């Protein structure tokens, strides 16, 4: 029983360390839309969005005239759900929707 508790604590610690230490580095690449609403294709960190903790803040470089669908889709509360195995998982809290991007 004690061994299982130690294993669970180590796994939780690794997930927390990964979330705040290594995941922001993995996000900094180009991403192509695979499933869900289109937030721009491709998107990349520091050009299309910025990370503020777990919150994703989209920059206003897509205007409503040239990119009306992308402009409309970027309205929401986006959070980084994860970045694992070449996939970027974005959760839109306002629409309760998961958006998946693959490594481009």
C-alpha angles and dihedrals in degrees: 000000000000091000092054091051091051092049091050092048092050092050092049090048091051092050092051093047090047092048096054103026112033106019096069088057092051091052093061099092137079118287130201122207112254105163137359132026118347112249092173130309113258107015127181137187116263092015102058103010143009130215119233102182102301095337119101114214115194117216119232097246095117111072128204094245101055099028108025096159095047091045090053094045092053091064105100147069106285125191132185104247093178149310110222136149095356096312129112114209116201121186120204105207095189094056098027090234134141118219120195126202126182128216109274 
